[in-house]
Every structure is written in C-alpha cells, then in structure tokens.
Amino acid sequence: MTDFIVAIPARYAASRLPGKPLRLLGGTPLVVHVARRALAAGAREVWVATDDGRIRNALQGTEVQVAMTSERHASGSDRLAECADIAGWADDALVVNLQGDEPFAPPAGIRTVAETLASSGAEMATLAVPVDDAATLFDPNAVKLVRAVNGDALYFSRAPIPWPRDAFAQSRDVLPPGQWLRHIGIYAYRAGFLRRFSTMPPGYLEQVESLEQLRVLEAGHRIAVALTPEPFPPGVDTPEDLARAEAILQAQA
C-alpha cells in the first residue's frame, strides 16, 4: 500500500459559509468528519492546516495533528506549503490535499489519488468522473478536463471540453456517452513540489479560468488523472449544502 499523508486546509473565514470547518454535521464539526475520512483511507499522518485556534481546539483528542498557519494565504495549496515546513516533511513525502468541505470523501478515492501519483511519476495527481448530463457539462462551476492517452491532463476548463462540433451543431441536450470528464478537486504531490508550487507565479491561463491547477500545466509540469473508484458527493459550500449533507448523514444512520 502506498505510504501517504493527508493534509486538510481549513480556513475559518469562508465567504459563503463563515466558520465552515466548525459547522456541525450530525453534532460533529465538519472538519472532524473530513479528518475521519482521511484516517479511514489509511494515511500514516493526517494534518489540518488552519488559521484559527477554535479549529485546533475542535480537533483535540483526535489522532489528527494541527498546524497553525498564516491568515494571509491566498489558497489552500499555499497553506499546505507552510504546513509542510511546520511538520518537517521530507521533499519526497507523498501528500494528499483533501479539501476541508468534503465530509463524505470516499476513502478509496483518497487512496487512489495517492497511488496514481506514486505510479505515474507525475508532479501531481488528481481524480475525475465521467459527465453524462448536459447541465453539468455546461455549468461553469463544474470543472471539465481532457486527458492524453497516458492519463495526463491536457487541460482543465470551466467550458465544455472537448467541443464536438458536428454533434453540438445538431443538439446540445443529448450527450454522446463517454466523451467528457469532470474534475474532482483532490490532489496529490510530493512535499518538495508542493513547496515549489507555492512559489510559482500565477500563469495567464490560471488567471483567465480561475483554476489554480493550470499554473502547473502552463509551467510544463505533469498532472496524472485517474477515474475515481467511488463517487464523491458534493462538498459543503453553503447553508443549503449543509442541510443536504445533514439529510445524507441521517439517511446513512
């Protein structure tokens, strides 16, 4: 089994759901649910990188380690780069970046992204899922991607890619099967590349699409993409998402 660390960025001041990591889901803070998923995946270490002592306090008594990081970080990757230095990870340590709003992230998916990085030799790895409905394909909040034959990402976009010229000239309501992939926002990288990534200037493509992963491709690095072995339910970004997650949790009880 691949040896890996899971690191969870958890910023308190989320714009759409302030205090999101501490919002209760089934009576337990959201960040604790996410950390439990990481532990269930078999990570040798689970870290939460946060900027707020209340989040640190919520994790007391768990197996999770906490890194207190700056409030000024622009992204979760920047926060995890500081976490890497606080934790003292070796440059070759394999780190999975699990978003702090994924309380139902499947452990098999977390393991798969780590295994994909280890087997591919790429600088980064991530996951995708097939798209089979037009609403998702044309939703700019659902990020699409295309892959090379070796599984590496060629491009990520908020637009529908690839664009089947002839088929879409006839209709955009019925999708031919098997042509599109939606990105799942989980990443794996070596700690050394995580540190390098945090110092790389944003590229033109990243700024145009508002997609941080394009910085890696534009700089000429590889991102290996695997299909997730299990679905990733939507994360929690809004009060409505939290209510939906509560309903899912009660249905599982």
C-alpha angles and dihedrals in degrees: 000000000000114000110230147156125224117214121189120198109213117181115183099211101065107170099221097036111022114210089016098160089058098044109120122247112182087346093304127102114260093237091057091055090053092048091051089055090053092050091048089055090063101251112169089218132018119198132183114205108203143159098213132073092214089066090049090051092050089059097051112122093027129104090250123110120217130215116197105218137180123287089221100071114125096205144018090251091058090050091051091049088060089045089054090057094044091049093043095228115181114245091251095052111122110233127190115204105213115185115240093232097062105097092160099043105147113241089222090059092050090052092046095057090050092048091048092056092047095049100039102052088221123142091239139013134200141165138250139188129208117262116222104164131072095223092063094041093055096038108107090206090062106076116218129200142188126215137208120236090265091058097255119137115255096184144342122214144166086223125081106273130216097031110211099212100195098039094048091047086065101038141342096194101075116053123209105235126256101017105104138057129197118212121239110210101234120113140190126197141149113267090243092057090045088058091048092047092056090057096047114104116242111265128226094255092051091053094047096049098027089231116135095200091066088071088069095049094043089053090055100255128135128249113191115210126204129182112251113250090216133026119266107221113222116281127240115265104139140032088258090055090051091052090049090050090051090054091050091050092050091049090054093050 
